[in-house]
Amino acid sequence: QVQLVESGGGLVQAGGSLRLSCAASVGTPLMGVMGWFRQAPGKKREFVAAINWSGASQYYGDSVKARFTIAKDNAKNTAYLHMNSLKPEETAVYFCAARLSTTTALLSTGEYYDYWGQGTQVVVSA
């Protein structure tokens, strides 16, 4: 069983930056894909970013490319999401997800992941 705990959410002005963290509670290095999704009130869950088990490959949703960066510290079993140039419409609950697999097909879909965190709220003020 893998538990994921997000942190780093909060209130930021438009154009500002935040760094989210997702710590996975496993006794051994998490050999799998970690991803970030977000969901705003009344909207569908949206894929934000994902990173493969080694950290060598990153994947991004079209709306965040060039502004967000996903990274992974395997020694700490922690994934990070660096968010720059935030926009008010990016206000949402951000969720971390993980799958203990090295395959990356369909990693932009929520159904791919086996484990989810509780989410952390990000509010971007205009």
N, CA, C and O atoms as CSV, one atom per row, in Angstrom:
chain,resi,resn,atom,element,x,y,z
A,1,GLN,N,N,0.833,-1.183,0.000
A,1,GLN,CA,C,0.000,0.000,0.000
A,1,GLN,C,C,0.875,1.243,0.000
A,1,GLN,O,O,1.859,1.322,0.735
A,2,VAL,N,N,0.517,2.189,-0.812
A,2,VAL,CA,C,1.276,3.435,-0.927
A,2,VAL,C,C,0.387,4.582,-0.486
A,2,VAL,O,O,-0.731,4.737,-0.977
A,3,GLN,N,N,0.879,5.370,0.426
A,3,GLN,CA,C,0.169,6.583,0.828
A,3,GLN,C,C,0.896,7.791,0.246
A,3,GLN,O,O,2.122,7.880,0.295
A,4,LEU,N,N,0.126,8.704,-0.297
A,4,LEU,CA,C,0.669,9.912,-0.895
A,4,LEU,C,C,0.177,11.119,-0.111
A,4,LEU,O,O,-1.015,11.246,0.170
A,5,VAL,N,N,1.096,11.995,0.234
A,5,VAL,CA,C,0.737,13.186,1.003
A,5,VAL,C,C,1.249,14.407,0.264
A,5,VAL,O,O,2.454,14.579,0.083
A,6,GLU,N,N,0.310,15.262,-0.164
A,6,GLU,CA,C,0.677,16.492,-0.858
A,6,GLU,C,C,0.869,17.626,0.143
A,6,GLU,O,O,0.293,17.627,1.231
A,7,SER,N,N,1.683,18.577,-0.251
A,7,SER,CA,C,1.862,19.795,0.539
A,7,SER,C,C,2.304,20.916,-0.397
A,7,SER,O,O,2.692,20.679,-1.541
A,8,GLY,N,N,2.236,22.129,0.112
A,8,GLY,CA,C,2.735,23.264,-0.650
A,8,GLY,C,C,1.677,24.141,-1.286
A,8,GLY,O,O,1.993,25.174,-1.877
A,9,GLY,N,N,0.425,23.739,-1.169
A,9,GLY,CA,C,-0.623,24.579,-1.728
A,9,GLY,C,C,-0.797,25.855,-0.925
A,9,GLY,O,O,-0.233,26.004,0.159
A,10,GLY,N,N,-1.578,26.767,-1.464
A,10,GLY,CA,C,-1.826,28.014,-0.765
A,10,GLY,C,C,-2.363,29.069,-1.696
A,10,GLY,O,O,-2.849,28.777,-2.788
A,11,LEU,N,N,-2.267,30.288,-1.250
A,11,LEU,CA,C,-2.773,31.433,-1.997
A,11,LEU,C,C,-1.606,32.167,-2.654
A,11,LEU,O,O,-0.599,32.455,-2.007
A,12,VAL,N,N,-1.752,32.462,-3.928
A,12,VAL,CA,C,-0.710,33.163,-4.657
A,12,VAL,C,C,-1.363,34.130,-5.634
A,12,VAL,O,O,-2.465,33.872,-6.119
A,13,GLN,N,N,-0.712,35.209,-5.917
A,13,GLN,CA,C,-1.239,36.166,-6.886
A,13,GLN,C,C,-0.971,35.670,-8.307
A,13,GLN,O,O,-0.042,34.900,-8.551
A,14,ALA,N,N,-1.793,36.122,-9.216
A,14,ALA,CA,C,-1.594,35.772,-10.619
A,14,ALA,C,C,-0.189,36.168,-11.049
A,14,ALA,O,O,0.298,37.251,-10.725
A,15,GLY,N,N,0.447,35.269,-11.785
A,15,GLY,CA,C,1.819,35.503,-12.206
A,15,GLY,C,C,2.850,34.960,-11.241
A,15,GLY,O,O,4.041,34.918,-11.550
A,16,GLY,N,N,2.392,34.547,-10.074
A,16,GLY,CA,C,3.303,34.047,-9.064
A,16,GLY,C,C,3.636,32.573,-9.232
A,16,GLY,O,O,3.242,31.934,-10.208
A,17,SER,N,N,4.371,32.050,-8.257
A,17,SER,CA,C,4.851,30.670,-8.320
A,17,SER,C,C,4.556,29.927,-7.026
A,17,SER,O,O,4.444,30.520,-5.953
A,18,LEU,N,N,4.437,28.626,-7.160
A,18,LEU,CA,C,4.288,27.733,-6.020
A,18,LEU,C,C,5.007,26.436,-6.333
A,18,LEU,O,O,5.175,26.067,-7.495
A,19,ARG,N,N,5.430,25.750,-5.284
A,19,ARG,CA,C,5.989,24.412,-5.457
A,19,ARG,C,C,5.181,23.436,-4.603
A,19,ARG,O,O,5.080,23.581,-3.385
A,20,LEU,N,N,4.620,22.454,-5.269
A,20,LEU,CA,C,3.905,21.401,-4.575
A,20,LEU,C,C,4.821,20.198,-4.385
A,20,LEU,O,O,5.684,19.913,-5.215
A,21,SER,N,N,4.611,19.501,-3.275
A,21,SER,CA,C,5.370,18.285,-3.003
A,21,SER,C,C,4.418,17.120,-2.793
A,21,SER,O,O,3.299,17.295,-2.309
A,22,CYS,N,N,4.867,15.949,-3.157
A,22,CYS,CA,C,4.086,14.730,-2.954
A,22,CYS,C,C,5.024,13.674,-2.411
A,22,CYS,O,O,5.902,13.187,-3.124
A,23,ALA,N,N,4.843,13.322,-1.162
A,23,ALA,CA,C,5.689,12.331,-0.514
A,23,ALA,C,C,4.976,10.985,-0.509
A,23,ALA,O,O,3.831,10.873,-0.072
A,24,ALA,N,N,5.671,9.972,-0.999
A,24,ALA,CA,C,5.108,8.624,-1.041
A,24,ALA,C,C,5.687,7.812,0.109
A,24,ALA,O,O,6.903,7.723,0.273
A,25,SER,N,N,4.806,7.229,0.893
A,25,SER,CA,C,5.255,6.464,2.061
A,25,SER,C,C,5.436,4.997,1.679
A,25,SER,O,O,4.523,4.184,1.821
A,26,VAL,N,N,6.612,4.685,1.201
A,26,VAL,CA,C,6.975,3.306,0.912
A,26,VAL,C,C,8.366,3.069,1.458
A,26,VAL,O,O,9.161,4.001,1.573
A,27,GLY,N,N,8.659,1.843,1.789
A,27,GLY,CA,C,9.942,1.550,2.398
A,27,GLY,C,C,11.086,1.448,1.415
A,27,GLY,O,O,12.255,1.506,1.794
A,28,THR,N,N,10.740,1.297,0.157
A,28,THR,CA,C,11.763,1.158,-0.872
A,28,THR,C,C,11.533,2.218,-1.942
A,28,THR,O,O,10.442,2.783,-2.012
A,29,PRO,N,N,12.509,2.497,-2.761
A,29,PRO,CA,C,12.294,3.488,-3.826
A,29,PRO,C,C,11.071,3.154,-4.661
A,29,PRO,O,O,10.888,2.021,-5.105
A,30,LEU,N,N,10.237,4.170,-4.865
A,30,LEU,CA,C,9.000,3.959,-5.591
A,30,LEU,C,C,9.315,3.782,-7.077
A,30,LEU,O,O,9.644,4.736,-7.782
A,31,MET,N,N,9.203,2.546,-7.523
A,31,MET,CA,C,9.487,2.243,-8.929
A,31,MET,C,C,8.195,2.378,-9.712
A,31,MET,O,O,7.520,1.390,-10.000
A,32,GLY,N,N,7.867,3.590,-10.046
A,32,GLY,CA,C,6.629,3.799,-10.772
A,32,GLY,C,C,6.499,5.219,-11.261
A,32,GLY,O,O,7.411,6.035,-11.123
A,33,VAL,N,N,5.359,5.494,-11.827
A,33,VAL,CA,C,5.050,6.809,-12.368
A,33,VAL,C,C,4.330,7.629,-11.302
A,33,VAL,O,O,3.456,7.124,-10.598
A,34,MET,N,N,4.700,8.870,-11.198
A,34,MET,CA,C,3.989,9.798,-10.318
A,34,MET,C,C,3.428,10.921,-11.171
A,34,MET,O,O,4.081,11.421,-12.088
A,35,GLY,N,N,2.223,11.297,-10.852
A,35,GLY,CA,C,1.570,12.317,-11.658
A,35,GLY,C,C,0.839,13.332,-10.808
A,35,GLY,O,O,0.599,13.131,-9.618
A,36,TRP,N,N,0.491,14.432,-11.461
A,36,TRP,CA,C,-0.306,15.483,-10.826
A,36,TRP,C,C,-1.540,15.751,-11.676
A,36,TRP,O,O,-1.473,15.834,-12.902
A,37,PHE,N,N,-2.645,15.880,-11.001
A,37,PHE,CA,C,-3.899,16.261,-11.624
A,37,PHE,C,C,-4.478,17.430,-10.848
A,37,PHE,O,O,-4.044,17.707,-9.729
A,38,ARG,N,N,-5.426,18.102,-11.413
A,38,ARG,CA,C,-6.129,19.166,-10.695
A,38,ARG,C,C,-7.601,19.135,-11.053
A,38,ARG,O,O,-8.007,18.687,-12.126
A,39,GLN,N,N,-8.377,19.628,-10.111
A,39,GLN,CA,C,-9.813,19.690,-10.349
A,39,GLN,C,C,-10.368,20.958,-9.728
A,39,GLN,O,O,-10.257,21.177,-8.522
A,40,ALA,N,N,-10.957,21.775,-10.557
A,40,ALA,CA,C,-11.607,23.002,-10.109
A,40,ALA,C,C,-13.081,22.705,-9.860
A,40,ALA,O,O,-13.622,21.750,-10.418
A,41,PRO,N,N,-13.728,23.504,-9.038
A,41,PRO,CA,C,-15.149,23.283,-8.755
A,41,PRO,C,C,-15.987,23.258,-10.028
A,41,PRO,O,O,-15.921,24.170,-10.852
A,42,GLY,N,N,-16.764,22.212,-10.170
A,42,GLY,CA,C,-17.646,22.101,-11.318
A,42,GLY,C,C,-16.970,21.679,-12.598
A,42,GLY,O,O,-17.601,21.648,-13.654
A,43,LYS,N,N,-15.695,21.354,-12.519
A,43,LYS,CA,C,-14.973,20.963,-13.734
A,43,LYS,C,C,-14.433,19.549,-13.611
A,43,LYS,O,O,-14.336,19.003,-12.512
A,44,LYS,N,N,-14.088,18.969,-14.733
A,44,LYS,CA,C,-13.527,17.634,-14.741
A,44,LYS,C,C,-12.077,17.670,-14.257
A,44,LYS,O,O,-11.396,18.692,-14.337
A,45,ARG,N,N,-11.639,16.533,-13.760
A,45,ARG,CA,C,-10.246,16.392,-13.376
A,45,ARG,C,C,-9.358,16.551,-14.616
A,45,ARG,O,O,-9.670,16.030,-15.686
A,46,GLU,N,N,-8.278,17.258,-14.457
A,46,GLU,CA,C,-7.399,17.574,-15.587
A,46,GLU,C,C,-5.992,17.083,-15.301
A,46,GLU,O,O,-5.460,17.287,-14.210
A,47,PHE,N,N,-5.404,16.442,-16.277
A,47,PHE,CA,C,-4.014,16.013,-16.175
A,47,PHE,C,C,-3.100,17.229,-16.220
A,47,PHE,O,O,-3.258,18.106,-17.070
A,48,VAL,N,N,-2.150,17.274,-15.306
A,48,VAL,CA,C,-1.207,18.384,-15.259
A,48,VAL,C,C,0.183,17.939,-15.716
A,48,VAL,O,O,0.755,18.504,-16.648
A,49,ALA,N,N,0.713,16.920,-15.045
A,49,ALA,CA,C,2.069,16.479,-15.370
A,49,ALA,C,C,2.308,15.096,-14.792
A,49,ALA,O,O,1.599,14.654,-13.888
A,50,ALA,N,N,3.319,14.419,-15.328
A,50,ALA,CA,C,3.722,13.113,-14.812
A,50,ALA,C,C,5.202,12.920,-15.070
A,50,ALA,O,O,5.798,13.564,-15.933
A,51,ILE,N,N,5.776,12.017,-14.298
A,51,ILE,CA,C,7.199,11.736,-14.429
A,51,ILE,C,C,7.407,10.241,-14.284
A,51,ILE,O,O,6.761,9.596,-13.458
A,52,ASN,N,N,8.305,9.689,-15.082
A,52,ASN,CA,C,8.486,8.247,-15.043
A,52,ASN,C,C,9.333,7.837,-13.852
A,52,ASN,O,O,9.797,8.688,-13.092
A,53,TRP,N,N,9.537,6.536,-13.687
A,53,TRP,CA,C,10.136,6.020,-12.467
A,53,TRP,C,C,11.549,6.533,-12.242
A,53,TRP,O,O,11.958,6.736,-11.099
A,54,SER,N,N,12.295,6.743,-13.314
A,54,SER,CA,C,13.677,7.181,-13.151
A,54,SER,C,C,13.786,8.698,-13.024
A,54,SER,O,O,14.808,9.224,-12.582
A,55,GLY,N,N,12.725,9.389,-13.415
A,55,GLY,CA,C,12.787,10.843,-13.432
A,55,GLY,C,C,13.317,11.409,-14.734
A,55,GLY,O,O,13.405,12.626,-14.897
A,56,ALA,N,N,13.666,10.539,-15.650
A,56,ALA,CA,C,14.283,11.001,-16.888
A,56,ALA,C,C,13.276,11.532,-17.900
A,56,ALA,O,O,13.636,12.305,-18.788
A,57,SER,N,N,12.021,11.122,-17.770
A,57,SER,CA,C,11.000,11.547,-18.737
A,57,SER,C,C,9.865,12.253,-18.026
A,57,SER,O,O,9.337,11.768,-17.026
A,58,GLN,N,N,9.498,13.411,-18.562
A,58,GLN,CA,C,8.410,14.193,-17.999
A,58,GLN,C,C,7.321,14.386,-19.062
A,58,GLN,O,O,7.597,14.433,-20.261
A,59,TYR,N,N,6.111,14.493,-18.595
A,59,TYR,CA,C,4.970,14.643,-19.481
A,59,TYR,C,C,4.093,15.762,-18.927
A,59,TYR,O,O,3.909,15.875,-17.715
A,60,TYR,N,N,3.555,16.587,-19.823
A,60,TYR,CA,C,2.786,17.742,-19.383
A,60,TYR,C,C,1.491,17.885,-20.163
A,60,TYR,O,O,1.404,17.536,-21.341
A,61,GLY,N,N,0.482,18.411,-19.465
A,61,GLY,CA,C,-0.730,18.804,-20.152
A,61,GLY,C,C,-0.449,20.037,-20.995
A,61,GLY,O,O,0.444,20.822,-20.679
A,62,ASP,N,N,-1.199,20.202,-22.049
A,62,ASP,CA,C,-0.931,21.297,-22.987
A,62,ASP,C,C,-1.007,22.671,-22.315
A,62,ASP,O,O,-0.255,23.577,-22.676
A,63,SER,N,N,-1.889,22.827,-21.363
A,63,SER,CA,C,-2.111,24.142,-20.769
A,63,SER,C,C,-0.995,24.579,-19.830
A,63,SER,O,O,-0.925,25.754,-19.467
A,64,VAL,N,N,-0.121,23.661,-19.430
A,64,VAL,CA,C,0.914,24.016,-18.455
A,64,VAL,C,C,2.327,23.913,-19.013
A,64,VAL,O,O,3.291,24.265,-18.333
A,65,LYS,N,N,2.455,23.438,-20.237
A,65,LYS,CA,C,3.782,23.305,-20.834
A,65,LYS,C,C,4.522,24.630,-20.798
A,65,LYS,O,O,3.932,25.682,-21.043
A,66,ALA,N,N,5.792,24.584,-20.498
A,66,ALA,CA,C,6.691,25.739,-20.460
A,66,ALA,C,C,6.515,26.585,-19.200
A,66,ALA,O,O,7.292,27.510,-18.962
A,67,ARG,N,N,5.495,26.273,-18.388
A,67,ARG,CA,C,5.312,27.033,-17.148
A,67,ARG,C,C,5.487,26.156,-15.908
A,67,ARG,O,O,5.946,26.632,-14.869
A,68,PHE,N,N,5.127,24.889,-16.014
A,68,PHE,CA,C,5.233,23.973,-14.894
A,68,PHE,C,C,6.371,22.995,-15.146
A,68,PHE,O,O,6.675,22.653,-16.289
A,69,THR,N,N,6.992,22.554,-14.064
A,69,THR,CA,C,8.052,21.561,-14.160
A,69,THR,C,C,7.825,20.498,-13.097
A,69,THR,O,O,7.614,20.815,-11.926
A,70,ILE,N,N,7.868,19.251,-13.503
A,70,ILE,CA,C,7.753,18.142,-12.559
A,70,ILE,C,C,9.136,17.542,-12.362
A,70,ILE,O,O,9.914,17.405,-13.306
A,71,ALA,N,N,9.422,17.188,-11.121
A,71,ALA,CA,C,10.707,16.595,-10.795
A,71,ALA,C,C,10.485,15.525,-9.734
A,71,ALA,O,O,9.419,15.447,-9.122
A,72,LYS,N,N,11.503,14.709,-9.530
A,72,LYS,CA,C,11.374,13.596,-8.592
A,72,LYS,C,C,12.682,13.375,-7.876
A,72,LYS,O,O,13.752,13.395,-8.485
A,73,ASP,N,N,12.590,13.163,-6.579
A,73,ASP,CA,C,13.746,12.806,-5.769
A,73,ASP,C,C,13.538,11.376,-5.315
A,73,ASP,O,O,12.797,11.125,-4.364
A,74,ASN,N,N,14.179,10.445,-5.981
A,74,ASN,CA,C,13.952,9.034,-5.668
A,74,ASN,C,C,14.432,8.670,-4.277
A,74,ASN,O,O,13.871,7.775,-3.646
A,75,ALA,N,N,15.448,9.340,-3.795
A,75,ALA,CA,C,15.955,9.046,-2.457
A,75,ALA,C,C,14.916,9.381,-1.390
A,75,ALA,O,O,14.879,8.759,-0.328
A,76,LYS,N,N,14.083,10.358,-1.682
A,76,LYS,CA,C,13.059,10.788,-0.736
A,76,LYS,C,C,11.669,10.288,-1.128
A,76,LYS,O,O,10.694,10.545,-0.422
A,77,ASN,N,N,11.576,9.577,-2.246
A,77,ASN,CA,C,10.269,9.139,-2.750
A,77,ASN,C,C,9.290,10.308,-2.836
A,77,ASN,O,O,8.125,10.203,-2.452
A,78,THR,N,N,9.792,11.403,-3.343
A,78,THR,CA,C,8.992,12.628,-3.398
A,78,THR,C,C,9.000,13.202,-4.801
A,78,THR,O,O,10.039,13.287,-5.455
A,79,ALA,N,N,7.814,13.594,-5.246
A,79,ALA,CA,C,7.693,14.295,-6.517
A,79,ALA,C,C,7.345,15.754,-6.240
A,79,ALA,O,O,6.685,16.083,-5.255
A,80,TYR,N,N,7.802,16.595,-7.121
A,80,TYR,CA,C,7.577,18.034,-6.968
A,80,TYR,C,C,6.924,18.587,-8.225
A,80,TYR,O,O,7.160,18.110,-9.335
A,81,LEU,N,N,6.110,19.587,-8.025
A,81,LEU,CA,C,5.530,20.297,-9.161
A,81,LEU,C,C,5.813,21.781,-8.968
A,81,LEU,O,O,5.237,22.430,-8.095
A,82,HIS,N,N,6.704,22.304,-9.794
A,82,HIS,CA,C,7.031,23.720,-9.753
A,82,HIS,C,C,6.108,24.448,-10.722
A,82,HIS,O,O,6.095,24.156,-11.918
A,83,MET,N,N,5.350,25.380,-10.208
A,83,MET,CA,C,4.363,26.082,-11.021
A,83,MET,C,C,4.723,27.558,-11.107
A,83,MET,O,O,4.821,28.244,-10.090
A,84,ASN,N,N,4.916,28.033,-12.313
A,84,ASN,CA,C,5.252,29.437,-12.555
A,84,ASN,C,C,4.153,30.101,-13.372
A,84,ASN,O,O,3.355,29.440,-14.036
A,85,SER,N,N,4.135,31.418,-13.303
A,85,SER,CA,C,3.178,32.221,-14.081
A,85,SER,C,C,1.752,31.713,-13.897
A,85,SER,O,O,1.021,31.514,-14.867
A,86,LEU,N,N,1.377,31.513,-12.674
A,86,LEU,CA,C,0.054,30.964,-12.382
A,86,LEU,C,C,-1.059,31.925,-12.782
A,86,LEU,O,O,-0.911,33.146,-12.716
A,87,LYS,N,N,-2.164,31.344,-13.193
A,87,LYS,CA,C,-3.319,32.117,-13.648
A,87,LYS,C,C,-4.503,31.852,-12.728
A,87,LYS,O,O,-4.599,30.778,-12.134
A,88,PRO,N,N,-5.401,32.818,-12.606
A,88,PRO,CA,C,-6.579,32.617,-11.730
A,88,PRO,C,C,-7.380,31.365,-12.084
A,88,PRO,O,O,-7.919,30.702,-11.198
A,89,GLU,N,N,-7.459,31.042,-13.363
A,89,GLU,CA,C,-8.241,29.871,-13.771
A,89,GLU,C,C,-7.570,28.558,-13.381
A,89,GLU,O,O,-8.134,27.484,-13.591
A,90,GLU,N,N,-6.379,28.640,-12.820
A,90,GLU,CA,C,-5.698,27.439,-12.354
A,90,GLU,C,C,-5.964,27.166,-10.876
A,90,GLU,O,O,-5.377,26.265,-10.277
A,91,THR,N,N,-6.849,27.953,-10.311
A,91,THR,CA,C,-7.317,27.670,-8.959
A,91,THR,C,C,-8.022,26.327,-8.949
A,91,THR,O,O,-8.969,26.104,-9.704
A,92,ALA,N,N,-7.554,25.437,-8.089
A,92,ALA,CA,C,-8.080,24.068,-8.081
A,92,ALA,C,C,-7.478,23.309,-6.903
A,92,ALA,O,O,-6.562,23.786,-6.234
A,93,VAL,N,N,-8.009,22.136,-6.674
A,93,VAL,CA,C,-7.355,21.178,-5.780
A,93,VAL,C,C,-6.413,20.354,-6.641
A,93,VAL,O,O,-6.814,19.784,-7.656
A,94,TYR,N,N,-5.180,20.300,-6.229
A,94,TYR,CA,C,-4.166,19.561,-6.967
A,94,TYR,C,C,-3.921,18.227,-6.265
A,94,TYR,O,O,-3.668,18.176,-5.061
A,95,PHE,N,N,-4.002,17.159,-7.039
A,95,PHE,CA,C,-3.848,15.819,-6.520
A,95,PHE,C,C,-2.591,15.154,-7.067
A,95,PHE,O,O,-2.238,15.306,-8.236
A,96,CYS,N,N,-1.940,14.427,-6.200
A,96,CYS,CA,C,-0.817,13.594,-6.602
A,96,CYS,C,C,-1.332,12.170,-6.788
A,96,CYS,O,O,-2.242,11.730,-6.085
A,97,ALA,N,N,-0.740,11.461,-7.738
A,97,ALA,CA,C,-1.143,10.088,-8.004
A,97,ALA,C,C,0.087,9.253,-8.333
A,97,ALA,O,O,1.112,9.778,-8.766
A,98,ALA,N,N,-0.031,7.950,-8.122
A,98,ALA,CA,C,1.105,7.066,-8.398
A,98,ALA,C,C,0.630,5.720,-8.910
A,98,ALA,O,O,-0.459,5.247,-8.583
A,99,ARG,N,N,1.478,5.127,-9.717
A,99,ARG,CA,C,1.237,3.766,-10.202
A,99,ARG,C,C,2.562,3.027,-10.160
A,99,ARG,O,O,3.584,3.520,-10.638
A,100,LEU,N,N,2.527,1.828,-9.575
A,100,LEU,CA,C,3.758,1.056,-9.441
A,100,LEU,C,C,3.996,0.274,-10.720
A,100,LEU,O,O,3.856,-0.949,-10.759
A,101,SER,N,N,4.355,1.001,-11.756
A,101,SER,CA,C,4.593,0.396,-13.054
A,101,SER,C,C,5.580,1.263,-13.806
A,101,SER,O,O,5.628,2.480,-13.628
A,102,THR,N,N,6.357,0.622,-14.640
A,102,THR,CA,C,7.291,1.395,-15.449
A,102,THR,C,C,6.709,1.743,-16.820
A,102,THR,O,O,7.328,2.467,-17.599
A,103,THR,N,N,5.525,1.226,-17.101
A,103,THR,CA,C,4.902,1.564,-18.384
A,103,THR,C,C,4.322,2.967,-18.296
A,103,THR,O,O,3.887,3.403,-17.231
A,104,THR,N,N,4.320,3.660,-19.406
A,104,THR,CA,C,3.860,5.045,-19.402
A,104,THR,C,C,2.658,5.279,-20.315
A,104,THR,O,O,2.183,6.408,-20.440
A,105,ALA,N,N,2.173,4.233,-20.941
A,105,ALA,CA,C,1.000,4.393,-21.790
A,105,ALA,C,C,-0.188,4.845,-20.947
A,105,ALA,O,O,-0.424,4.300,-19.869
A,106,LEU,N,N,-0.918,5.810,-21.417
A,106,LEU,CA,C,-2.140,6.313,-20.778
A,106,LEU,C,C,-1.897,7.003,-19.447
A,106,LEU,O,O,-2.829,7.110,-18.649
A,107,LEU,N,N,-0.695,7.473,-19.172
A,107,LEU,CA,C,-0.444,8.105,-17.876
A,107,LEU,C,C,-1.122,9.449,-17.723
A,107,LEU,O,O,-1.110,10.004,-16.624
A,108,SER,N,N,-1.705,9.990,-18.757
A,108,SER,CA,C,-2.434,11.242,-18.632
A,108,SER,C,C,-3.891,11.025,-18.222
A,108,SER,O,O,-4.651,11.982,-18.079
A,109,THR,N,N,-4.264,9.790,-18.039
A,109,THR,CA,C,-5.634,9.477,-17.633
A,109,THR,C,C,-5.668,9.091,-16.157
A,109,THR,O,O,-4.758,8.427,-15.663
A,110,GLY,N,N,-6.701,9.502,-15.472
A,110,GLY,CA,C,-6.800,9.191,-14.052
A,110,GLY,C,C,-6.888,7.704,-13.777
A,110,GLY,O,O,-6.426,7.224,-12.742
A,111,GLU,N,N,-7.488,6.973,-14.714
A,111,GLU,CA,C,-7.683,5.539,-14.523
A,111,GLU,C,C,-6.359,4.771,-14.487
A,111,GLU,O,O,-6.313,3.635,-14.016
A,112,TYR,N,N,-5.311,5.374,-14.972
A,112,TYR,CA,C,-4.002,4.715,-15.008
A,112,TYR,C,C,-3.436,4.501,-13.609
A,112,TYR,O,O,-2.698,3.545,-13.371
A,113,TYR,N,N,-3.783,5.390,-12.691
A,113,TYR,CA,C,-3.127,5.430,-11.390
A,113,TYR,C,C,-3.856,4.589,-10.356
A,113,TYR,O,O,-5.082,4.478,-10.369
A,114,ASP,N,N,-3.072,3.997,-9.458
A,114,ASP,CA,C,-3.616,3.140,-8.410
A,114,ASP,C,C,-3.748,3.852,-7.065
A,114,ASP,O,O,-4.557,3.463,-6.223
A,115,TYR,N,N,-2.954,4.886,-6.876
A,115,TYR,CA,C,-2.927,5.547,-5.569
A,115,TYR,C,C,-3.078,7.057,-5.757
A,115,TYR,O,O,-2.548,7.650,-6.696
A,116,TRP,N,N,-3.821,7.650,-4.828
A,116,TRP,CA,C,-4.090,9.084,-4.879
A,116,TRP,C,C,-3.889,9.716,-3.518
A,116,TRP,O,O,-4.143,9.098,-2.484
A,117,GLY,N,N,-3.429,10.957,-3.532
A,117,GLY,CA,C,-3.360,11.729,-2.311
A,117,GLY,C,C,-4.676,12.423,-2.042
A,117,GLY,O,O,-5.620,12.319,-2.825
A,118,GLN,N,N,-4.729,13.135,-0.926
A,118,GLN,CA,C,-5.951,13.823,-0.521
A,118,GLN,C,C,-6.133,15.161,-1.248
A,118,GLN,O,O,-7.231,15.716,-1.282
A,119,GLY,N,N,-5.061,15.660,-1.817
A,119,GLY,CA,C,-5.148,16.917,-2.545
A,119,GLY,C,C,-4.701,18.106,-1.717
A,119,GLY,O,O,-4.778,18.100,-0.488
A,120,THR,N,N,-4.238,19.112,-2.412
A,120,THR,CA,C,-3.848,20.356,-1.761
A,120,THR,C,C,-4.441,21.511,-2.574
A,120,THR,O,O,-4.378,21.519,-3.803
A,121,GLN,N,N,-5.010,22.473,-1.871
A,121,GLN,CA,C,-5.720,23.572,-2.534
A,121,GLN,C,C,-4.736,24.636,-3.005
A,121,GLN,O,O,-3.847,25.059,-2.267
A,122,VAL,N,N,-4.915,25.045,-4.227
A,122,VAL,CA,C,-4.159,26.173,-4.788
A,122,VAL,C,C,-5.172,27.234,-5.203
A,122,VAL,O,O,-6.102,26.959,-5.961
A,123,VAL,N,N,-4.980,28.450,-4.695
A,123,VAL,CA,C,-5.847,29.567,-5.054
A,123,VAL,C,C,-4.981,30.647,-5.690
A,123,VAL,O,O,-4.017,31.120,-5.087
A,124,VAL,N,N,-5.329,31.026,-6.901
A,124,VAL,CA,C,-4.599,32.069,-7.615
A,124,VAL,C,C,-5.515,33.279,-7.712
A,124,VAL,O,O,-6.556,33.236,-8.367
A,125,SER,N,N,-5.117,34.344,-7.061
A,125,SER,CA,C,-5.950,35.552,-7.046
A,125,SER,C,C,-5.600,36.456,-8.226
A,125,SER,O,O,-4.454,36.514,-8.673
A,126,ALA,N,N,-6.606,37.149,-8.708
A,126,ALA,CA,C,-6.404,38.021,-9.867
A,126,ALA,C,C,-5.680,39.302,-9.489
A,126,ALA,O,O,-5.430,40.147,-10.348
